[in-house]
Amino acid sequence: MTTQTIDETKQAAFGEKMMEVMNHGFLGLTLSAGHRTGLFDSMSTLDRATSEEHARHAGLDERYVRELLGGLVTGGIVEYFPEDQTYRLPPEHAAFVTRAAGPDNIAAMLEYLGLLGSVEDQIVECARNGGGVPYSSFTRFHELMRQESGAIFDATLLESTLPLVPGLPEQLERGIDVADIGCGSGHAIGLMAEAYPASRFTGYDFSEQALGVARQEAADRGLSNATFELQDVGKLDVVEGYDLITAFDTIHDQAEPRKVLANAARALRPGGTFLMVDIAASSNLEDNIDHPLGPLMYTISTFHCMTVSLALGGEGLGTAWGEQKAQELLKEAGFTSVDVHRVEGDIQNNYYIARR
């Protein structure tokens, strides 16, 4: 047994880092509550105001608002003026914590803390004994995914994402057949179907709850060219039925991603395109050490993406399966041409354009 020499400077620095992690972790819950209650949206429309005034304006209980503000002030999110006990959300901060910020609203992402925390006991059990946590344990998952992806779709889908495929907007205008695999709540299909009424859109998902939301949105928009089917895309049996197939951040969750990709390739007509959006990362951990979303990726993977796949006896690719593995699986599925792009405003995804 060897005795290791302790670098006291390194130890002190790590202690400070852990204190920061602890404080920021708890601050994340407060930020999530501020988002969910609408407090930030309300504060962004006021200047300096007391906790009573902020609570009244937001329609919230003052005692809770005052305590939330305490955490937000000490966390550097909200400004406090002790001379008159007023609080202010600076516009520079509102740009990252209000619904008006769209995909830049980081406070909305922090809702995942509560969701993932709710399955921690099950994750610990799986870490000890193997297996996975099923989708059914994540009671608000589709709601949060709809919120997160919806903001990105609204900001980028029609103007930035679809034009990545040369000539695709023109094809959609003329009318083609489109499928979205793992469509979730169907917001992407709703946007495309409304923008391109001559095209026909089908969404596949294995969550009846998510499809119910998708069908309601399509009905609310009056979309007769959008349909949704309950389908395990690992068992999709369509041959040359579509000109475009999309998959938005769903392949890495699949129990059998290789089958899903092979099914997508088979379902494309000659000359068709598979547009896959998935996490921008490397398949090699060492390349992700300085990734700006590294801890987020691996934590969400452990607490959701990997475990839901393992719960189905699946491959468990995980969130950070990476570009190298994605390229490998796409080629294995039969795609002979794969181009990778990025979209301004979306820091977390790669955009793969694949053809047979």
C-alpha positions as YAML, in Angstrom:
chain: A
units: angstrom
residues:
- id: 1
  name: MET
  ca: [0.00, 0.00, 0.00]
- id: 2
  name: THR
  ca: [1.47, 3.35, -1.08]
- id: 3
  name: THR
  ca: [0.97, 6.74, 0.55]
- id: 4
  name: GLN
  ca: [0.00, 9.51, -1.84]
- id: 5
  name: THR
  ca: [1.22, 13.05, -1.33]
- id: 6
  name: ILE
  ca: [-1.64, 15.54, -1.04]
- id: 7
  name: ASP
  ca: [-1.36, 18.74, -3.08]
- id: 8
  name: GLU
  ca: [-3.06, 21.12, -0.65]
- id: 9
  name: THR
  ca: [-3.55, 23.81, -3.28]
- id: 10
  name: LYS
  ca: [-5.26, 21.33, -5.59]
- id: 11
  name: GLN
  ca: [-7.36, 20.02, -2.71]
- id: 12
  name: ALA
  ca: [-8.51, 23.52, -1.73]
- id: 13
  name: ALA
  ca: [-9.38, 24.38, -5.32]
- id: 14
  name: PHE
  ca: [-11.43, 21.21, -5.67]
- id: 15
  name: GLY
  ca: [-13.21, 21.96, -2.40]
- id: 16
  name: GLU
  ca: [-14.20, 25.35, -3.80]
- id: 17
  name: LYS
  ca: [-15.39, 23.71, -7.00]
- id: 18
  name: MET
  ca: [-17.56, 21.27, -5.06]
- id: 19
  name: MET
  ca: [-19.06, 24.11, -3.02]
- id: 20
  name: GLU
  ca: [-19.88, 25.87, -6.30]
- id: 21
  name: VAL
  ca: [-21.42, 22.69, -7.74]
- id: 22
  name: MET
  ca: [-23.55, 22.25, -4.62]
- id: 23
  name: ASN
  ca: [-24.80, 25.84, -4.65]
- id: 24
  name: HIS
  ca: [-25.48, 25.84, -8.38]
- id: 25
  name: GLY
  ca: [-27.26, 22.51, -8.20]
- id: 26
  name: PHE
  ca: [-29.73, 23.84, -5.66]
- id: 27
  name: LEU
  ca: [-29.98, 27.15, -7.54]
- id: 28
  name: GLY
  ca: [-31.06, 25.15, -10.58]
- id: 29
  name: LEU
  ca: [-34.20, 24.00, -8.74]
- id: 30
  name: THR
  ca: [-35.02, 27.60, -7.84]
- id: 31
  name: LEU
  ca: [-34.54, 28.66, -11.46]
- id: 32
  name: SER
  ca: [-36.84, 25.85, -12.58]
- id: 33
  name: ALA
  ca: [-39.52, 27.02, -10.13]
- id: 34
  name: GLY
  ca: [-39.08, 30.61, -11.32]
- id: 35
  name: HIS
  ca: [-39.69, 29.47, -14.87]
- id: 36
  name: ARG
  ca: [-42.63, 27.17, -14.12]
- id: 37
  name: THR
  ca: [-44.46, 29.75, -12.03]
- id: 38
  name: GLY
  ca: [-44.00, 32.46, -14.64]
- id: 39
  name: LEU
  ca: [-42.13, 34.63, -12.13]
- id: 40
  name: PHE
  ca: [-39.35, 35.51, -14.57]
- id: 41
  name: ASP
  ca: [-41.77, 36.40, -17.36]
- id: 42
  name: SER
  ca: [-43.62, 38.67, -14.94]
- id: 43
  name: MET
  ca: [-40.48, 40.28, -13.52]
- id: 44
  name: SER
  ca: [-39.19, 41.05, -16.99]
- id: 45
  name: THR
  ca: [-42.14, 43.42, -17.51]
- id: 46
  name: LEU
  ca: [-41.47, 45.38, -14.30]
- id: 47
  name: ASP
  ca: [-38.58, 47.49, -13.11]
- id: 48
  name: ARG
  ca: [-37.63, 47.55, -9.43]
- id: 49
  name: ALA
  ca: [-40.44, 46.27, -7.22]
- id: 50
  name: THR
  ca: [-40.97, 44.76, -3.78]
- id: 51
  name: SER
  ca: [-41.69, 41.09, -3.24]
- id: 52
  name: GLU
  ca: [-45.34, 42.01, -2.62]
- id: 53
  name: GLU
  ca: [-45.54, 43.85, -5.93]
- id: 54
  name: HIS
  ca: [-43.79, 41.07, -7.85]
- id: 55
  name: ALA
  ca: [-46.07, 38.46, -6.28]
- id: 56
  name: ARG
  ca: [-49.20, 40.43, -7.06]
- id: 57
  name: HIS
  ca: [-48.11, 41.07, -10.65]
- id: 58
  name: ALA
  ca: [-47.30, 37.37, -11.19]
- id: 59
  name: GLY
  ca: [-50.39, 36.11, -9.36]
- id: 60
  name: LEU
  ca: [-48.29, 34.20, -6.82]
- id: 61
  name: ASP
  ca: [-48.05, 33.84, -3.04]
- id: 62
  name: GLU
  ca: [-45.79, 36.54, -1.61]
- id: 63
  name: ARG
  ca: [-44.07, 34.36, 0.97]
- id: 64
  name: TYR
  ca: [-42.94, 31.90, -1.69]
- id: 65
  name: VAL
  ca: [-41.91, 34.68, -4.04]
- id: 66
  name: ARG
  ca: [-39.82, 36.29, -1.30]
- id: 67
  name: GLU
  ca: [-37.99, 33.03, -0.55]
- id: 68
  name: LEU
  ca: [-37.43, 32.26, -4.23]
- id: 69
  name: LEU
  ca: [-36.06, 35.77, -4.68]
- id: 70
  name: GLY
  ca: [-33.64, 35.15, -1.80]
- id: 71
  name: GLY
  ca: [-32.12, 32.25, -3.69]
- id: 72
  name: LEU
  ca: [-32.12, 34.15, -6.96]
- id: 73
  name: VAL
  ca: [-30.43, 37.19, -5.42]
- id: 74
  name: THR
  ca: [-27.70, 35.19, -3.67]
- id: 75
  name: GLY
  ca: [-27.28, 33.16, -6.85]
- id: 76
  name: GLY
  ca: [-26.62, 36.26, -8.95]
- id: 77
  name: ILE
  ca: [-29.79, 36.00, -11.04]
- id: 78
  name: VAL
  ca: [-31.84, 38.88, -9.62]
- id: 79
  name: GLU
  ca: [-30.63, 42.28, -8.35]
- id: 80
  name: TYR
  ca: [-31.61, 43.44, -4.84]
- id: 81
  name: PHE
  ca: [-31.73, 47.02, -3.51]
- id: 82
  name: PRO
  ca: [-31.78, 46.91, 0.31]
- id: 83
  name: GLU
  ca: [-32.56, 50.62, 0.71]
- id: 84
  name: ASP
  ca: [-36.16, 50.03, -0.39]
- id: 85
  name: GLN
  ca: [-36.21, 46.19, -0.43]
- id: 86
  name: THR
  ca: [-36.89, 45.98, -4.15]
- id: 87
  name: TYR
  ca: [-35.87, 43.39, -6.71]
- id: 88
  name: ARG
  ca: [-35.10, 43.61, -10.41]
- id: 89
  name: LEU
  ca: [-34.48, 41.07, -13.16]
- id: 90
  name: PRO
  ca: [-31.91, 42.69, -15.48]
- id: 91
  name: PRO
  ca: [-32.80, 42.46, -19.19]
- id: 92
  name: GLU
  ca: [-29.42, 40.83, -19.82]
- id: 93
  name: HIS
  ca: [-30.50, 38.00, -17.49]
- id: 94
  name: ALA
  ca: [-34.07, 37.90, -18.78]
- id: 95
  name: ALA
  ca: [-32.59, 36.94, -22.16]
- id: 96
  name: PHE
  ca: [-31.81, 33.49, -20.68]
- id: 97
  name: VAL
  ca: [-34.66, 32.84, -18.22]
- id: 98
  name: THR
  ca: [-37.89, 33.99, -19.85]
- id: 99
  name: ARG
  ca: [-40.19, 32.34, -22.37]
- id: 100
  name: ALA
  ca: [-39.59, 35.26, -24.72]
- id: 101
  name: ALA
  ca: [-36.00, 34.00, -25.03]
- id: 102
  name: GLY
  ca: [-37.18, 30.96, -26.99]
- id: 103
  name: PRO
  ca: [-34.43, 28.32, -27.32]
- id: 104
  name: ASP
  ca: [-32.09, 30.52, -25.23]
- id: 105
  name: ASN
  ca: [-34.29, 30.03, -22.15]
- id: 106
  name: ILE
  ca: [-31.96, 27.92, -20.02]
- id: 107
  name: ALA
  ca: [-34.32, 28.07, -17.03]
- id: 108
  name: ALA
  ca: [-36.74, 25.89, -19.00]
- id: 109
  name: MET
  ca: [-34.07, 23.20, -19.38]
- id: 110
  name: LEU
  ca: [-33.64, 23.13, -15.61]
- id: 111
  name: GLU
  ca: [-37.09, 21.58, -15.27]
- id: 112
  name: TYR
  ca: [-35.31, 18.33, -16.10]
- id: 113
  name: LEU
  ca: [-33.65, 18.44, -12.67]
- id: 114
  name: GLY
  ca: [-36.91, 17.65, -10.93]
- id: 115
  name: LEU
  ca: [-37.91, 15.06, -13.52]
- id: 116
  name: LEU
  ca: [-34.61, 13.18, -13.42]
- id: 117
  name: GLY
  ca: [-34.36, 13.50, -9.65]
- id: 118
  name: SER
  ca: [-37.67, 11.67, -9.34]
- id: 119
  name: VAL
  ca: [-36.09, 8.47, -10.73]
- id: 120
  name: GLU
  ca: [-32.83, 8.62, -8.80]
- id: 121
  name: ASP
  ca: [-33.79, 5.69, -6.55]
- id: 122
  name: GLN
  ca: [-34.47, 3.55, -9.62]
- id: 123
  name: ILE
  ca: [-31.21, 4.61, -11.29]
- id: 124
  name: VAL
  ca: [-29.24, 3.66, -8.18]
- id: 125
  name: GLU
  ca: [-30.97, 0.28, -8.15]
- id: 126
  name: CYS
  ca: [-30.14, -0.25, -11.84]
- id: 127
  name: ALA
  ca: [-26.52, 0.75, -11.25]
- id: 128
  name: ARG
  ca: [-26.32, -2.00, -8.65]
- id: 129
  name: ASN
  ca: [-28.26, -4.71, -10.43]
- id: 130
  name: GLY
  ca: [-28.48, -3.77, -14.12]
- id: 131
  name: GLY
  ca: [-31.59, -3.13, -16.19]
- id: 132
  name: GLY
  ca: [-33.19, 0.21, -16.89]
- id: 133
  name: VAL
  ca: [-35.91, 2.68, -15.95]
- id: 134
  name: PRO
  ca: [-38.92, 2.57, -18.33]
- id: 135
  name: TYR
  ca: [-40.45, 5.54, -20.12]
- id: 136
  name: SER
  ca: [-43.53, 5.23, -17.92]
- id: 137
  name: SER
  ca: [-41.52, 6.42, -14.91]
- id: 138
  name: PHE
  ca: [-40.88, 9.81, -16.53]
- id: 139
  name: THR
  ca: [-44.28, 11.38, -15.99]
- id: 140
  name: ARG
  ca: [-43.51, 14.80, -17.53]
- id: 141
  name: PHE
  ca: [-40.97, 13.76, -20.15]
- id: 142
  name: HIS
  ca: [-43.08, 14.41, -23.25]
- id: 143
  name: GLU
  ca: [-44.24, 17.73, -21.84]
- id: 144
  name: LEU
  ca: [-40.68, 18.92, -21.27]
- id: 145
  name: MET
  ca: [-39.45, 17.58, -24.60]
- id: 146
  name: ARG
  ca: [-42.29, 19.38, -26.34]
- id: 147
  name: GLN
  ca: [-41.29, 22.59, -24.57]
- id: 148
  name: GLU
  ca: [-37.59, 22.21, -25.35]
- id: 149
  name: SER
  ca: [-37.80, 20.99, -28.93]
- id: 150
  name: GLY
  ca: [-40.75, 23.24, -29.72]
- id: 151
  name: ALA
  ca: [-38.68, 26.35, -29.03]
- id: 152
  name: ILE
  ca: [-35.92, 25.05, -31.32]
- id: 153
  name: PHE
  ca: [-38.37, 24.00, -34.05]
- id: 154
  name: ASP
  ca: [-40.13, 27.35, -33.97]
- id: 155
  name: ALA
  ca: [-36.82, 29.19, -34.30]
- id: 156
  name: THR
  ca: [-35.01, 27.01, -36.85]
- id: 157
  name: LEU
  ca: [-37.01, 24.21, -38.52]
- id: 158
  name: LEU
  ca: [-38.53, 25.96, -41.52]
- id: 159
  name: GLU
  ca: [-35.94, 28.67, -42.12]
- id: 160
  name: SER
  ca: [-32.70, 26.85, -41.27]
- id: 161
  name: THR
  ca: [-33.09, 23.08, -40.94]
- id: 162
  name: LEU
  ca: [-35.12, 22.02, -43.97]
- id: 163
  name: PRO
  ca: [-33.08, 24.19, -46.40]
- id: 164
  name: LEU
  ca: [-29.99, 22.17, -45.42]
- id: 165
  name: VAL
  ca: [-31.26, 19.59, -47.90]
- id: 166
  name: PRO
  ca: [-30.77, 21.10, -51.38]
- id: 167
  name: GLY
  ca: [-34.11, 21.68, -53.10]
- id: 168
  name: LEU
  ca: [-36.17, 20.28, -50.21]
- id: 169
  name: PRO
  ca: [-38.38, 23.34, -49.59]
- id: 170
  name: GLU
  ca: [-39.32, 23.35, -53.28]
- id: 171
  name: GLN
  ca: [-40.13, 19.63, -53.19]
- id: 172
  name: LEU
  ca: [-42.29, 20.15, -50.12]
- id: 173
  name: GLU
  ca: [-44.14, 22.95, -51.88]
- id: 174
  name: ARG
  ca: [-44.89, 20.70, -54.85]
- id: 175
  name: GLY
  ca: [-45.97, 17.86, -52.59]
- id: 176
  name: ILE
  ca: [-44.10, 14.82, -51.25]
- id: 177
  name: ASP
  ca: [-44.62, 12.11, -48.62]
- id: 178
  name: VAL
  ca: [-42.87, 12.71, -45.28]
- id: 179
  name: ALA
  ca: [-42.51, 10.57, -42.15]
- id: 180
  name: ASP
  ca: [-41.18, 11.63, -38.75]
- id: 181
  name: ILE
  ca: [-40.02, 8.65, -36.67]
- id: 182
  name: GLY
  ca: [-40.22, 9.06, -32.92]
- id: 183
  name: CYS
  ca: [-42.35, 12.15, -33.51]
- id: 184
  name: GLY
  ca: [-43.31, 12.62, -29.85]
- id: 185
  name: SER
  ca: [-45.93, 15.35, -29.50]
- id: 186
  name: GLY
  ca: [-45.73, 16.09, -33.21]
- id: 187
  name: HIS
  ca: [-44.89, 19.79, -33.17]
- id: 188
  name: ALA
  ca: [-42.37, 19.47, -36.02]
- id: 189
  name: ILE
  ca: [-44.99, 17.80, -38.19]
- id: 190
  name: GLY
  ca: [-47.49, 20.50, -37.31]
- id: 191
  name: LEU
  ca: [-45.12, 23.24, -38.43]
- id: 192
  name: MET
  ca: [-44.22, 21.46, -41.68]
- id: 193
  name: ALA
  ca: [-47.77, 20.43, -42.53]
- id: 194
  name: GLU
  ca: [-49.03, 23.98, -42.07]
- id: 195
  name: ALA
  ca: [-46.19, 25.49, -44.12]
- id: 196
  name: TYR
  ca: [-46.47, 22.91, -46.93]
- id: 197
  name: PRO
  ca: [-50.14, 21.96, -47.45]
- id: 198
  name: ALA
  ca: [-49.42, 20.06, -50.69]
- id: 199
  name: SER
  ca: [-47.25, 17.51, -48.85]
- id: 200
  name: ARG
  ca: [-48.44, 14.62, -46.71]
- id: 201
  name: PHE
  ca: [-46.98, 13.98, -43.24]
- id: 202
  name: THR
  ca: [-47.06, 10.90, -41.01]
- id: 203
  name: GLY
  ca: [-45.75, 10.79, -37.46]
- id: 204
  name: TYR
  ca: [-44.75, 7.52, -35.77]
- id: 205
  name: ASP
  ca: [-44.32, 7.08, -32.03]
- id: 206
  name: PHE
  ca: [-44.95, 4.38, -29.44]
- id: 207
  name: SER
  ca: [-46.43, 6.75, -26.85]
- id: 208
  name: GLU
  ca: [-50.20, 7.06, -27.10]
- id: 209
  name: GLN
  ca: [-50.03, 9.99, -24.68]
- id: 210
  name: ALA
  ca: [-47.66, 11.93, -26.95]
- id: 211
  name: LEU
  ca: [-49.71, 11.07, -30.06]
- id: 212
  name: GLY
  ca: [-52.84, 12.36, -28.35]
- id: 213
  name: VAL
  ca: [-51.17, 15.75, -27.96]
- id: 214
  name: ALA
  ca: [-49.96, 15.59, -31.58]
- id: 215
  name: ARG
  ca: [-53.43, 14.83, -32.93]
- id: 216
  name: GLN
  ca: [-54.95, 17.63, -30.89]
- id: 217
  name: GLU
  ca: [-52.44, 20.16, -32.21]
- id: 218
  name: ALA
  ca: [-53.10, 19.04, -35.78]
- id: 219
  name: ALA
  ca: [-56.84, 19.38, -35.20]
- id: 220
  name: ASP
  ca: [-56.40, 22.82, -33.64]
- id: 221
  name: ARG
  ca: [-54.38, 23.92, -36.67]
- id: 222
  name: GLY
  ca: [-56.90, 22.38, -39.06]
- id: 223
  name: LEU
  ca: [-54.27, 20.16, -40.68]
- id: 224
  name: SER
  ca: [-55.79, 17.51, -42.93]
- id: 225
  name: ASN
  ca: [-52.37, 16.52, -44.29]
- id: 226
  name: ALA
  ca: [-50.94, 15.29, -40.96]
- id: 227
  name: THR
  ca: [-51.62, 11.86, -39.46]
- id: 228
  name: PHE
  ca: [-50.14, 10.05, -36.49]
- id: 229
  name: GLU
  ca: [-49.74, 6.31, -35.94]
- id: 230
  name: LEU
  ca: [-48.89, 4.26, -32.85]
- id: 231
  name: GLN
  ca: [-45.83, 2.35, -34.03]
- id: 232
  name: ASP
  ca: [-42.62, 0.88, -32.65]
- id: 233
  name: VAL
  ca: [-40.29, 2.17, -35.35]
- id: 234
  name: GLY
  ca: [-37.98, -0.77, -34.67]
- id: 235
  name: LYS
  ca: [-40.71, -2.84, -36.32]
- id: 236
  name: LEU
  ca: [-41.68, -0.38, -39.05]
- id: 237
  name: ASP
  ca: [-42.40, -2.31, -42.24]
- id: 238
  name: VAL
  ca: [-42.70, 0.21, -45.07]
- id: 239
  name: VAL
  ca: [-40.95, -0.18, -48.42]
- id: 240
  name: GLU
  ca: [-40.22, 2.92, -50.52]
- id: 241
  name: GLY
  ca: [-43.14, 4.82, -49.04]
- id: 242
  name: TYR
  ca: [-41.55, 8.20, -48.32]
- id: 243
  name: ASP
  ca: [-39.51, 10.90, -50.03]
- id: 244
  name: LEU
  ca: [-38.28, 12.37, -46.74]
- id: 245
  name: ILE
  ca: [-37.91, 10.79, -43.31]
- id: 246
  name: THR
  ca: [-36.94, 12.85, -40.28]
- id: 247
  name: ALA
  ca: [-35.74, 11.82, -36.82]
- id: 248
  name: PHE
  ca: [-35.34, 14.60, -34.28]
- id: 249
  name: ASP
  ca: [-33.17, 13.63, -31.28]
- id: 250
  name: THR
  ca: [-34.70, 10.18, -31.06]
- id: 251
  name: ILE
  ca: [-32.31, 7.61, -32.49]
- id: 252
  name: HIS
  ca: [-30.00, 7.48, -29.48]
- id: 253
  name: ASP
  ca: [-32.99, 6.60, -27.24]
- id: 254
  name: GLN
  ca: [-34.02, 3.58, -29.29]
- id: 255
  name: ALA
  ca: [-33.77, 0.03, -27.96]
- id: 256
  name: GLU
  ca: [-32.73, -1.17, -31.42]
- id: 257
  name: PRO
  ca: [-31.26, 1.84, -33.24]
- id: 258
  name: ARG
  ca: [-29.70, -0.30, -35.97]
- id: 259
  name: LYS
  ca: [-33.09, -1.75, -36.90]
- id: 260
  name: VAL
  ca: [-34.70, 1.67, -36.79]
- id: 261
  name: LEU
  ca: [-32.11, 3.12, -39.17]
- id: 262
  name: ALA
  ca: [-32.34, 0.12, -41.50]
- id: 263
  name: ASN
  ca: [-36.14, 0.46, -41.51]
- id: 264
  name: ALA
  ca: [-35.81, 4.14, -42.34]
- id: 265
  name: ALA
  ca: [-33.46, 3.38, -45.24]
- id: 266
  name: ARG
  ca: [-35.85, 0.76, -46.61]
- id: 267
  name: ALA
  ca: [-38.83, 3.10, -46.28]
- id: 268
  name: LEU
  ca: [-37.22, 5.77, -48.47]
- id: 269
  name: ARG
  ca: [-37.97, 5.99, -52.16]
- id: 270
  name: PRO
  ca: [-35.03, 6.20, -54.60]
- id: 271
  name: GLY
  ca: [-33.53, 9.67, -54.31]
- id: 272
  name: GLY
  ca: [-35.15, 10.20, -50.92]
- id: 273
  name: THR
  ca: [-33.51, 11.81, -47.91]
- id: 274
  name: PHE
  ca: [-33.13, 10.83, -44.27]
- id: 275
  name: LEU
  ca: [-32.71, 13.94, -42.09]
- id: 276
  name: MET
  ca: [-31.48, 12.91, -38.65]
- id: 277
  name: VAL
  ca: [-30.94, 15.47, -35.92]
- id: 278
  name: ASP
  ca: [-28.99, 14.16, -32.95]
- id: 279
  name: ILE
  ca: [-26.55, 15.22, -30.26]
- id: 280
  name: ALA
  ca: [-23.39, 17.00, -31.38]
- id: 281
  name: ALA
  ca: [-20.66, 15.12, -29.55]
- id: 282
  name: SER
  ca: [-17.79, 12.76, -30.11]
- id: 283
  name: SER
  ca: [-18.00, 9.02, -29.53]
- id: 284
  name: ASN
  ca: [-14.71, 9.38, -27.63]
- id: 285
  name: LEU
  ca: [-14.89, 10.65, -24.05]
- id: 286
  name: GLU
  ca: [-11.55, 12.42, -24.32]
- id: 287
  name: ASP
  ca: [-12.95, 14.62, -27.09]
- id: 288
  name: ASN
  ca: [-15.90, 15.66, -24.89]
- id: 289
  name: ILE
  ca: [-13.93, 16.78, -21.84]
- id: 290
  name: ASP
  ca: [-14.18, 20.43, -22.90]
- id: 291
  name: HIS
  ca: [-17.66, 20.11, -24.43]
- id: 292
  name: PRO
  ca: [-19.77, 23.03, -23.12]
- id: 293
  name: LEU
  ca: [-22.65, 20.63, -22.38]
- id: 294
  name: GLY
  ca: [-20.57, 17.64, -21.31]
- id: 295
  name: PRO
  ca: [-21.89, 17.11, -17.76]
- id: 296
  name: LEU
  ca: [-25.45, 17.72, -18.95]
- id: 297
  name: MET
  ca: [-25.12, 15.15, -21.74]
- id: 298
  name: TYR
  ca: [-23.79, 12.34, -19.60]
- id: 299
  name: THR
  ca: [-26.18, 13.04, -16.71]
- id: 300
  name: ILE
  ca: [-29.26, 13.08, -18.94]
- id: 301
  name: SER
  ca: [-27.94, 9.94, -20.60]
- id: 302
  name: THR
  ca: [-27.55, 8.12, -17.28]
- id: 303
  name: PHE
  ca: [-30.91, 9.28, -15.93]
- id: 304
  name: HIS
  ca: [-32.94, 8.96, -19.13]
- id: 305
  name: CYS
  ca: [-31.63, 8.24, -22.63]
- id: 306
  name: MET
  ca: [-29.43, 5.24, -21.86]
- id: 307
  name: THR
  ca: [-31.65, 3.77, -19.16]
- id: 308
  name: VAL
  ca: [-34.91, 3.81, -21.16]
- id: 309
  name: SER
  ca: [-33.17, 1.86, -23.91]
- id: 310
  name: LEU
  ca: [-31.77, -0.65, -21.43]
- id: 311
  name: ALA
  ca: [-35.22, -1.01, -19.86]
- id: 312
  name: LEU
  ca: [-36.38, -2.46, -23.18]
- id: 313
  name: GLY
  ca: [-33.41, -4.80, -23.37]
- id: 314
  name: GLY
  ca: [-31.84, -2.40, -25.84]
- id: 315
  name: GLU
  ca: [-28.39, -1.30, -26.89]
- id: 316
  name: GLY
  ca: [-28.24, 1.71, -24.56]
- id: 317
  name: LEU
  ca: [-26.36, 4.00, -26.93]
- id: 318
  name: GLY
  ca: [-26.71, 6.96, -24.60]
- id: 319
  name: THR
  ca: [-26.91, 10.67, -25.33]
- id: 320
  name: ALA
  ca: [-23.22, 11.01, -26.20]
- id: 321
  name: TRP
  ca: [-23.14, 8.17, -28.73]
- id: 322
  name: GLY
  ca: [-21.34, 10.68, -30.92]
- id: 323
  name: GLU
  ca: [-20.74, 11.52, -34.54]
- id: 324
  name: GLN
  ca: [-18.38, 8.61, -35.21]
- id: 325
  name: LYS
  ca: [-20.89, 6.01, -33.99]
- id: 326
  name: ALA
  ca: [-23.71, 7.78, -35.82]
- id: 327
  name: GLN
  ca: [-21.77, 7.64, -39.08]
- id: 328
  name: GLU
  ca: [-21.01, 3.97, -38.49]
- id: 329
  name: LEU
  ca: [-24.64, 3.03, -37.87]
- id: 330
  name: LEU
  ca: [-25.95, 5.08, -40.79]
- id: 331
  name: LYS
  ca: [-23.59, 3.33, -43.20]
- id: 332
  name: GLU
  ca: [-24.41, -0.05, -41.68]
- id: 333
  name: ALA
  ca: [-28.10, 0.70, -42.31]
- id: 334
  name: GLY
  ca: [-27.45, 1.17, -46.02]
- id: 335
  name: PHE
  ca: [-26.93, 4.91, -46.39]
- id: 336
  name: THR
  ca: [-24.06, 5.51, -48.81]
- id: 337
  name: SER
  ca: [-23.91, 9.29, -48.51]
- id: 338
  name: VAL
  ca: [-23.90, 11.14, -45.17]
- id: 339
  name: ASP
  ca: [-23.28, 14.87, -44.76]
- id: 340
  name: VAL
  ca: [-23.12, 16.54, -41.34]
- id: 341
  name: HIS
  ca: [-24.18, 20.15, -40.73]
- id: 342
  name: ARG
  ca: [-24.76, 22.53, -37.83]
- id: 343
  name: VAL
  ca: [-27.55, 25.08, -37.46]
- id: 344
  name: GLU
  ca: [-27.05, 28.52, -35.95]
- id: 345
  name: GLY
  ca: [-29.03, 28.82, -32.73]
- id: 346
  name: ASP
  ca: [-28.79, 25.11, -31.89]
- id: 347
  name: ILE
  ca: [-25.64, 24.34, -29.92]
- id: 348
  name: GLN
  ca: [-26.54, 20.79, -28.99]
- id: 349
  name: ASN
  ca: [-27.27, 19.00, -32.27]
- id: 350
  name: ASN
  ca: [-25.68, 17.73, -35.46]
- id: 351
  name: TYR
  ca: [-27.82, 17.59, -38.60]
- id: 352
  name: TYR
  ca: [-27.18, 14.46, -40.68]
- id: 353
  name: ILE
  ca: [-28.36, 14.31, -44.29]
- id: 354
  name: ALA
  ca: [-28.24, 10.70, -45.44]
- id: 355
  name: ARG
  ca: [-29.12, 9.02, -48.72]
- id: 356
  name: ARG
  ca: [-29.12, 5.41, -49.87]
...
